[in-house]
Amino acid sequence: MEAKPRRVQFLISGLHPILFTSDVDQYFICNICWLVVRHPVSCNDCEELYCSQCVSEHYSVNQTKCLNCKNQISPKSLRRYPLEVYRNFTLYCENFNNGCRFEGSVQEVQDHKPECEFDVLCCCNPICNRNFLKKDSLFPEHQVCSDKCLEVLGLWNMLGTKSAVEYAEYFKQCLDCHRQKLIESIEHEAAELESKSQETIREMQTKMQSIEDEIEEIKYHIHTGKFKGEKWSCCGDSKHSKGCTQL
């Protein structure tokens, strides 16, 4: 039976032109990935530019001929002038769409990339594989998206290497951890509710006092009054006569 041709998937290693702060000349477009070259090399004959990784991937499975001049290729470093032009390009971090606003030269952006907090990571939990940003990682030493995934990863690494007793001890440790977190969560929620309750009571007491003060103010200024003998009296000697005097 004739073997089927092996399907090869190439990595896209170039830089997208939209990341650059100014237009990039067509000369700096890789002839393989059709993006702006990253770690550029050129054809020894026609000086066509390629990403070094694109060249490596492409010529590991294809004949070593330049896609432009069709001659045998022996990639070489860029000449001084185009290399200087390339180094002077400025662009944004490749994680711009994720929120990163770092801007610098090609080399500066490449140096920034491994430390970028907006880099997308894939959870190492084999039954999760959720993508998340590096800045949202709860466990810098483990590439997982949550504490549950960390526990599953720990169990996954134990499979086939530990005894049943060790499995049980690990599960107990996980349950104790969840129990403690649940207790802390309930206590925190209860404390918040108590704080809100006390605040509501204080607000109600303040409002009630304000209403009582307003009533007293009305009592002071507005009374029915009556004649007492030949003189007009407001409240007279009644218990509501606070501040009232005969006219």
N, C-alpha and C positions, 0 to 999 in steps of 0.2 A: 504494500500500500504506500502510495506517495505521501510523504509527510507534508502537512500543511505549513505554509510559511509562518514564521514566528512574528507575532504582532509586537511592535516596539513602541513604547510610549516615551516621548521626549519631555524633559523638564523645560519649562519656560523660564529662562534665567534672565531675560532682558528687563529693562526698566520701562514702564509705560510712559509715553510722551506727555500724557496729561499731568504727570507729577512735576514736570519741569516748569520753572517760573518764566521761561521764555521759549521761543520756538527753537527746535533742534534741527539742524541741517540733515537732509536725507542721507548724507555720507555716513552719519553715525547710527544708521539703522542696520541691525543685524540681518543678514540675508537668510537666516534660518528661522528665527522666532519672530522677525519683523517688529521688534521692539528696539528701543535705544540700547546699545551694547553695554554689557556689564563686564568688567575685567576684559577690555577689548584686546583682540589680536587681529592681525591683518594678513592677507594673502601675500606670499613672498613675491608674486609676479604683478598682480593688478592692484594690490593694496586694498582689496575689498575687506570691510570690517566684519568681524564676528564676535559674539560672546565666547570667551574661552571655554565655558561649560558646554555651549551649543556645539562647538567644534568637536569637543571630546565625545559628546553623546552621538553626534551625527556620524563621525568618521569611525566610530567603533563598530558600526553595522553597515556602513556604506563605503564605496570606493573613495580614496583620498584625492578627490578632485574639487577644485574651487567651483562653487555654483555660479560664479560670474564669468571667469575666463576659461573654465573647463580644464585648466592645467593642473598638474600634480601640485598639491598644496603642502607647504611647510610653514605653519603659522609662526609669525614673528611679532615682536612688540611694535607698537606704533612709533612712527617717527616723532621727533621732538615737537614740531609745531602742532599737528593734530592732537597729540597727547596733552599739550598745554591748553588747547581750546577745550578739550573734553574735561580736563580737571577744573576749568573755570565755570562749567555749568553749575547752576544751583537748582535744587529741587526740594520737594517736600518728602517726608518719610513715607515709605510704602504703606504704612498703616494710617494714612490720612483719613480714609473713610471710616476708620474705627475711632477717630477722635484725636489722633496725634497731630500736633502742629509744628513739629520740629522741622527746621529748614536749614540747609547748608549745602556745601559742595558734595559732589558724588562720593568722595572719600569719607567726608564727615557723616553723611547719611548711612553709608555702609558700616562705619564704626558704631553708629548709634543703634542700628537695627537689633543687635543681640541684647541690648539693654532696654529696648523700647517697652514701656508698660502697656502699650496698646497692641502688642503682638498677640495673634490668635493662637491659642494652645488647644490641643485635643486631649480630652480626659483619658488617662491611661487605664481606667476601669474598662476591662474588655467587654462588658455588657452595657456600657454607657456611650462612650465615644462622642460626648457632647463637646462642642467648641465653646471656649470662653476666653475672655481677655486676661492677659498676664496680670494686670493690676487688680483683677477680681479674685485672684488665687488666694485661698485661705491657708494653704500649706505650701510655702515657697520651695520646700525641700521635696515635695511630691507634686507631680503634674496631675492633680485631680481637681474636680470642680466642687466637691462637697465632702463633708465628713463621712457620709454614708459610702461614697465611692472609695474613700481611703480605707474603710473597713473591708469593703469587698475586694479591693486590691490586695490587702494584707492576707485575706483568706485565699485568694487566687494564688498568691506566691507560696502559701503553705501546702497547697494540694500536692499530694504524692510525696511530701517530704516530712510530714509530721504525723504523730500518732493521734488516735481518737481522743485521748485525754487532753492533748494539747489543743485540738480543735475545740473541745468543750470549754477549756479554760479561756480560749480566745473569745468564744461566744459570750461567756460570762463577763469577761472584761468589757466587751462591746455593750452588753445590756446594762451593766453598772454605769457605764459612761452615759448612756442615753437616759437612765433613771436620774442621775445627778443633774443632767442638763434640763430634764423636764421639771424637776423640783425647783431649780434656779429660775426657770421660765415662769412657773406658777407664782413663786414668791415675788418676782419682779412685777408681774402683772397685778398681783394683789396689792403691792406697795403703790403702784400707779393709781389703782382704783381708790385706795384709801386717801391718797394725796388729792385726787380729783374730788372725792366726797367732802373732805375738809374745806377745800377751796370753794365748793358750791355752798356749803353751810355759811362760810364767811361772807360770800356774795349775798346770800339771802338775808343774813343779819344786817348787812350794810343797807340793803334795799328797804328792809322793814324799819330801820332807824330813820332812813331818809323820809319814808312815808309818814312816820310818827312826827318828825320834825315839821313836815309840811302841814300836817293837821293842826299842830300847835300854832303854827304861823297863821293859819286861817282863823283859828279860834281867837287869836290876839287881835286881828284886824276886822273881822266880820262877826258882829253880834246883833241880836234883834233889838235890844235896848227897850227902855220903858220910862214912863214918867214916875218919879218918886216924889210925891208931893207936887211942888211947883217946878221941880228941876228934872231935867232929862238925865237918866242914868244908863250907862251901858254895863249890864250884868250886875251892877250893884255889889252887894256883899256875898254873892253866891260863890260856890267853890270854883267856878270858871272865871273868876274876875282877875285872873293873873294879868297884871299890867294895865288893867282898865281903871279909868278915873271918871268921876262925874264931870259932865260938861258944864 
